[in-house]
Amino acid sequence: MPTSREECRRMDAQDPLAFARERFFVPEGVIYLDGNSLGCLPRSAPARMADLIERQWGKDLIQSWNKADWIGMPQRIATRIAPLVGAAEDEVIVADSTSVNLFKLAAAAIRAKAPRRVVLSERGNFPTDLYVLQGLERLLNGAVELRLVERSVLMDALDESVALIAVTHIHYKTGEIHDMAAINARAHKVGAFVLWDLSHSAGAVELSLNRDDSDLAIGCGYKYLNGGPGAPAFLYAARRLQDNLEQPLSGWMGHAAPFDFTDEYRPAKGIARFLCGTPVVLGMAAFEEGLKTFDGVAIAEVRAKSIALGDLFLRLAEERCGAEFRIACPRDGKTRGSQVALTHPEGYAIMQALIAEGVIGDFRAPDFLRFGFAPLYTRFVDIWEAVDRLAGIMSRRTYRAPRFQTRAAVT
């Protein structure tokens, strides 16, 4: 592991993924460690968007649904996601948002497992996941019971009353990874479905949904997949389940023949039945460019670099700032996602001071400082510089300045 800035530069020069950084616009003077919230802009995206707006929309207008295959975007873009999550191409579709996809798949799973009514999840799961499940519980008024338990007893809580367990693969604060294969196996033993949230996993760690016998999954497009702010999401449904699941948002794009314009809904076969409304073409185009940044990239190399970046950050932070912070993520890189977390009572102000010095991470209440590493563009020297500036902020106590104390709407 490097012990100097110069050694970090040498590691960057030998990095098999170094070529991928040129595929992104990384602002000069910025060390960006927030790829776990929003990926950097792919260099190809502006030209793609300009062409779509000026030519496809501006000149060809509605003809572009056919000429530019706008209508095929949900399936076409999904073929780029499938190998990143270890699925077959006909098991993934791009649509809607993670929250909407969670609602669709959870409702479908609950219906398929009736009369079972328990949906199991962990306390401290990503809030939107819990909020959507709480909404389903209210909507179905007695047909669903949301049961929340501590992470440490999640496996033990899986019993024959559970219809669905909804789990986030990588915890959004701590970065701790659940054992996908083990949870799937335990759930199937008691007859329950598993719904995975891959928002902090896809594009950063190796996934094998099929090998691990997964049922259902969702994920967002704007984090490690570099699809842009508010990018469309994706969902996965194992081929063996697709035609037996009835999703509740039966919009026209999920119809077997949407342009027949019949009054009666008839679900499409396979993964297309999980579509709902008209594809968001502008967002999908940007998302497709984001996924192209993975062309020629081995996800195993992404994961190896992810672990090395995290290990380096934690070692340097302990050496330079050890008495200041509590490490709030796993130290073992194999059980940690592509992010690290430190806690401090003044975490928000410290992060604002760090951003003012050109190092962008983020803060999660009550006291978490998160640093996310996107291996396609994060360098080892970025880690060295980031911790160096963090140490300077802590030694000078610059975070105590009033301008760093006022919280913005987005933290």
N, C-alpha and C positions, 0 to 999 in steps of 0.2 A: 504494500500500500504506500502511495507517495507521501513523502515527508517534507516536501517543499513545493513552492509554486512552479519551479522549473520541472520537477518530476511530473507534476500534473500536466504540464504542457507536453511533455514527452509521451505520456499516456494518451493524450488527445491525438497526437500525431500518429500513434499506432492503433487507434480505435477503428475497428472494422466498420463502424457505423458513421464515421466522420463525414462521409460523402452526403449523408442525409441532411445535415444541417443546412447545406446550400439550398435545400428545397423550401426553406422557410424564410420569412422576413422577421429577423430578430433585431429590434431597434438598437442602434449604436449606443453603447454605454449602459445598456440594461442587462442585468442578470435575471433571467426569468425563471423562477422556481414555483410557478403556479399552473403548470400544465395539467395538474389534476383538477383544475377548475375550468380553465379555458386554454385550449391549445393555441399555439402561435399561428399566424396567417401563412398558409402555403403560398409560395411565390406565384404559382399558376392560377390562383383563385381570381385575382382582379381581372385578368384577361378573359377568363371563362365567364365571369359574371357580365362583363361588358358585352361580349358576343351574344350571350343569352338575351340581354336587355335590348341591345341595339338591333341585332339581326333577327334572332329567333322570335322575340316578342315584338320588336319594333316594325319589322318588315314582313315576316312570315305570319305573324299573329296566330290565329287559332290553328292554322295548318301545322304548327310546330308540335302539337300533340302527336301527330303522326310523323312528320318530316324529321323532327329532332328526337323522336321517341320519348317525349315527356311522359307519356302514359306508362312506359316501361321502367321508369326510374326506380320505383320501390323494389322490384325484383333485380334489376341490373346492379344497383348499388349494393344490394344485399350479397351479391356474389363476391364482392371484395371483403365483406365482413366475415363471411362464413369461415374462411381459413384462419382468421385471427381468433376465432372463438372455438375452433375445433368442431364445426358442424358441417353438414351437407348444404349445398346451395339451396335446395328446396325446403330447408328448415328455418330460414331466416328471411325476414321481410323488413323493409324500412318504412316507418309510418309514425305519425303523431309525435307525442312526447313520452318520456319515461313514465310520467304519472298516468297518462291515458292508457298506455300499454299495460301498466301494472293493473289498472282497473279491469281492462278487458280480460287479461289472462287469469287474474284472481277470481273474477266472477265466473268465468268458464270452468275453472277447476272446481270451485265450490259446487256449481250445478252438477258437474259430472260425478262428484263424490257424495251427493245426497243419499241418505239422510244425515251423514256426518255434517257437523256444523262448526267445528273449531278451526280457526285460522291461528297458527302459532307464529310468533315472531319474538325478537329479543328487545328488551328495553335498551334505549339508546341507539336503535336503528336509525337510518337516515329519516328525518322527520316526514318528508313527503310520502315515503312508503307507509309509515304509520298513519298519517292523515288519510290517505286513500283507503286503507283498510278500515279505519274508523268510520269513514263515509259509507263503505259497503255494509258495515255492521248496522249503521243507522238505517240505510236504505232498505235492507232486507229484513229489518225489524223482527228479530227473533230467530231468523234462519241462519244467522252467523253469530258466533261468539269469538271475539278477538282475545286471544290469551297471550300476554306478554310475560316473559320470564328473563332472568339474568342469563347472560351469554354462557356462563359456566355450566348451567343446567339445561341448556337448550336440547341437547341430545336425549337427556333423561326424560324431558317433557314430551317427547314424541311417543304417543300411544295410539290405540285404536280409535280414539275419539277425534283425532286430527284428520281433517280433510286436506289441508294445505299448510305447508310451512314456507313462509316468505323470508328469505335470507339475503342480506347484502354480502357479497363474496369478500370484499375488502372494506373494512370499517372506515367510514369517511373521516373520522378524527384520528384514530390510533394507527390506521393502516394494517391492523391485524387481519390475517387471511383465515377464512374458514376452510376446513377440509371438505371440499366438494364431494369427493367420492364417498367419504364416510357418512356424510349427512344424507346423500342420496340413498345409500344402501340401508341406512337405519329407517328412513322414511318409507321406502318401498317394503321393508319388512313388516311394517305396521299398516301398509295399504294407503299411505298418504302421497300426495303430489308435492314436489318441491319447485318453488319459483325463485330463481336467482336474480338479483340485481347486480349487473356487471358494470355499472357506470364507472367505478374506479379501477376496473380490471382490464377491460377490452383495450388492446393496443399497448399495454404496459407489462402484462404478465402472460405466461403461457396458459392457455385454457384448452380443455378438451371436453366439451359438453357431451359429445357422443361416447367417448371412451369412459367417462365417469357416469354414464347412464342417466343424464339429466333429463328432466321433463320439460321445463319451461324456463325462459329467461328474458330479461329486458336489459337495455343499456342505452346510454345517451351518446350523441354524436359529437359533442362539443369539447370533451376533455381530451384524452389521449388520442382520439381519432381525428382531431383537428378540423372538425366540420364547421366551426364558426359559432358565434353567440346564438343560442337558441336553436341550434341545428336539430334536424329531425332525429328521432330515436329509432331503435330497432328492437325487434322481438324475435325470440326463438321458440319454436314448438317442435318437439321431437316428432319425426314422421309417423311413428306408431300411434300418436295421439291425435293428430290433426283433424281427421274427419269425424272424431267422436267428441270434439269440443265445440260448444256453441257460445260464441262471444256475444255480449249484450249490445254492442254498438254496431248494429247491422246496417251500416251505411251502404251507399250504392256501389262503392268500389270493392266491397267484399261480396257483391252479388256474383252469381255464376255467369251472368250475361248482362252487365250493367247497361249496355246500349240497346237492349231489347225494351227497356223502360216499361216493364210489367209492374202491376200493383203488388204482387206477392213477392216477398223476399225468399230467395233460394240461395243458400250459401255456396260460394265457390268451393271447389275441391282443393284440398291441400292448404298450404300456407297463405294463399291469397284471401282466404276467408277472414283473416285477421286484419285486413284493411278496413277502412271506414269511409272517410271523405276523400276529396280530391287531393292528389299529391301537392305538397308545397314546393313548387318547381324551383324557385330561387334558392331556397334553403337546401334542397336536394342537390342542386348543382354545386354549391359550395362544399357540401359534405362529400361529394364524389371526388373533388380535388383534394380534400383532406385525406381521404383514403388512398389516393394515388401516392402519397408520401411514403407509403409502406411498400411500394414496388421494389422488388429485389432485396427486401429486408427479411432476415431470418428472425422470427419472434424469439427464438432461443437466445440469440445475441442481444436482443432488446432486453430480455429478462436478466441476463448475466450483467449487462452494464447497469441496469436499474439497481441491482443488489450492490454492486461496487460503489455507485454514487451514494447510495444511502449509508453504506458502511463508512465511507470517507467522511461524510457530513457528521455522523454521530461521533466518530473518533475525534475529529477536529473540534467539534463543539464541546466535548468533554475536556479536551486538553486546554482550550482557550477560555471556556466559560463554564466549566464544570460546576462551580458553586452557585451559579446563577439560576440554572434551569433544572427541571425534572424531565428526564427522557420519558415520553409518554407513548412510545411505540415499541414494538418488539425489537430487540437487539439482533436477533437472528434474522438475517436477510431473507432466508427461505420462507419465513412465516410473516414477512412484512411486504406490503405492496410497494409501489413506486413512490413512496412518500415517507417522510419522517415527521414526528411531532414532538415539540417541546412545550412545557407549560411554565407559566410565570404569572403572578398576580397582576402584573402590568403588561400582559401579553399584547393587548390591542395597541397600546402606545408604542411598545417596542417594535411591533410590525410596521406601524406608520413611520417611525424613525428610520427603519431599515429601507422602506420603500423610498423615502426621501433621499436615501443614499444610492438609489439605483438597483436595489435588490428586491424583487417583487415576489412575495409569498402571500399567505393570507391568514386570517384569524378566525377561529371558531369559538364561540362562547362555551364555557365561561372564561377559559384562560389558555386555549390552545393556539400555538403558533405552528402553522403547517407549511411544509416545504415539499413541493411535488417535483419529481424529476421525469421529464419526457426524454427518454434516451436518444430519440432521433435528433434532438438539437441541444440538449444539456451537455455541457463539457465538464471535465474534471476540474479544470481551472476555474470554472464558474463556482464550484463548491468551495474551493480554496478562498476565492475573493469574497464570497458571501459570508463565510464564517469569520474572515478577517474583519469585515465591516461590522458584523454583529458584535464581535468582541470589543471593537472600538466604541460602539454605542453603549455597551454595558459598562465599560471602564469610565467613560465620560458622563454617563447618566443623561445623555441627550434626550432620551425618551420622556423625561420629565417636563419638557417644554410644553406650554399650554396648547400649542397648535397640534400636538399629537394626541391630546386627550379627548377631543370631540369626535364622537363616533359618526361615521357616514352611514347612509342608508344601506350600503352593501359593504360587508366586512370581509 
